[in-house]
């Protein structure tokens, strides 16, 4: 009987110990000394919806494991296209984001924005 209980516990542990990823991130930061925030809601294994003061965007999951979530999207910023990347450290609950512009706007630079996230 004891072996059956141990085996059952082991099976349930293996079934439910698969990697689970957060469904929602609420992140805040300072931009030009003004507090700002955005939320990331999981829509699928490969897609998050970002909502912020600027509206909503879909971000693709570029990489995800137990420690990191890296998201990316191409967007229009001040009249030119750029690819934005957001890197979240799930353990530190900290993020950084920046973008790189299309080559003809090489003088356009994006600052690195960083802050903290609540993970749900």
C-alpha positions as CSV (number, residue, x, y, z in Angstrom):
1,X,0.0,0.0,0.0
2,X,2.8,2.4,0.9
3,X,4.5,1.7,-2.5
4,X,1.2,2.5,-4.3
5,X,0.9,5.8,-2.4
6,X,4.5,6.7,-3.3
7,X,4.0,5.8,-6.9
8,X,0.8,7.7,-7.2
9,X,2.4,10.8,-5.6
10,X,5.3,10.5,-8.0
11,X,3.1,10.2,-11.1
12,X,1.0,13.3,-10.0
13,X,4.2,15.2,-9.3
14,X,5.5,14.5,-12.8
15,X,2.2,15.3,-14.5
16,X,1.9,18.7,-12.8
17,X,5.5,19.7,-12.6
18,X,5.8,20.6,-16.2
19,X,7.1,24.1,-16.8
20,X,4.3,26.7,-16.3
21,X,4.7,30.2,-17.5
22,X,3.1,33.3,-16.1
23,X,0.0,34.6,-17.8
24,X,0.3,38.3,-16.8
25,X,3.0,40.8,-16.1
26,X,2.4,44.3,-14.7
27,X,5.5,46.4,-15.2
28,X,6.4,49.9,-14.1
29,X,9.2,52.3,-14.9
30,X,10.2,56.0,-15.0
31,X,10.3,57.7,-18.4
32,X,11.7,61.3,-18.3
33,X,11.0,61.2,-14.5
34,X,7.3,60.3,-15.1
35,X,5.9,57.1,-13.8
36,X,4.6,54.7,-16.5
37,X,3.4,51.2,-16.7
38,X,2.3,48.5,-19.1
39,X,0.7,45.0,-18.8
40,X,1.5,41.9,-20.7
41,X,-1.3,39.3,-21.0
42,X,-0.6,35.9,-22.5
43,X,-2.8,35.1,-25.5
44,X,-1.0,31.9,-26.5
45,X,2.3,30.1,-26.0
46,X,3.9,32.4,-28.6
47,X,2.0,35.7,-28.2
48,X,1.4,38.4,-25.5
49,X,-0.7,41.4,-25.7
50,X,0.9,44.6,-24.4
51,X,-1.3,47.4,-23.1
52,X,0.1,50.8,-22.2
53,X,-0.7,54.5,-22.4
54,X,0.2,54.2,-26.1
55,X,-2.4,51.5,-26.9
56,X,-2.0,47.8,-27.4
57,X,0.4,45.7,-29.4
58,X,1.0,42.0,-30.0
59,X,4.5,40.8,-29.0
60,X,5.9,37.5,-30.1
61,X,7.7,35.2,-27.7
62,X,11.3,35.0,-28.9
63,X,12.5,32.9,-26.0
64,X,11.0,31.7,-22.7
65,X,12.1,29.4,-19.9
66,X,11.7,29.3,-16.1
67,X,14.1,32.3,-15.7
68,X,13.6,34.5,-18.8
69,X,10.9,35.8,-21.1
70,X,12.1,37.7,-24.2
71,X,9.5,39.4,-26.4
72,X,9.7,41.2,-29.7
73,X,7.7,43.2,-32.2
74,X,8.2,45.4,-35.2
75,X,6.4,48.8,-34.9
76,X,6.3,52.3,-36.2
77,X,8.0,54.8,-33.9
78,X,8.0,58.5,-34.7
79,X,7.6,57.9,-38.4
80,X,10.1,55.1,-38.9
81,X,10.1,51.3,-38.3
82,X,12.0,49.7,-35.5
83,X,12.1,46.3,-33.8
84,X,11.5,46.5,-30.1
85,X,12.7,43.8,-27.7
86,X,11.6,43.4,-24.1
87,X,13.8,41.1,-21.8
88,X,12.2,40.1,-18.5
89,X,14.1,38.3,-15.7
90,X,11.4,36.3,-13.9
91,X,13.5,35.7,-10.8
92,X,14.6,39.3,-10.3
93,X,11.2,40.5,-11.5
94,X,12.9,43.2,-13.6
95,X,12.7,44.1,-17.3
96,X,14.6,46.1,-19.9
97,X,13.4,47.1,-23.3
98,X,14.8,49.0,-26.3
99,X,14.6,49.0,-30.0
100,X,16.7,49.1,-33.1
101,X,15.6,51.2,-36.1
102,X,15.6,50.5,-39.8
103,X,19.1,51.1,-41.3
104,X,18.3,54.3,-43.1
105,X,17.6,55.9,-39.7
106,X,20.8,54.8,-38.0
107,X,21.2,58.1,-36.2
108,X,17.9,57.5,-34.4
109,X,18.7,55.9,-31.1
110,X,16.5,54.3,-28.5
111,X,17.2,54.5,-24.9
112,X,17.1,51.4,-22.7
113,X,14.1,51.5,-20.4
114,X,14.1,49.3,-17.3
115,X,11.9,48.7,-14.3
116,X,10.2,46.2,-12.2
117,X,7.3,43.7,-12.8
118,X,4.7,42.0,-10.8
119,X,4.2,38.5,-12.1
120,X,0.9,36.6,-12.0
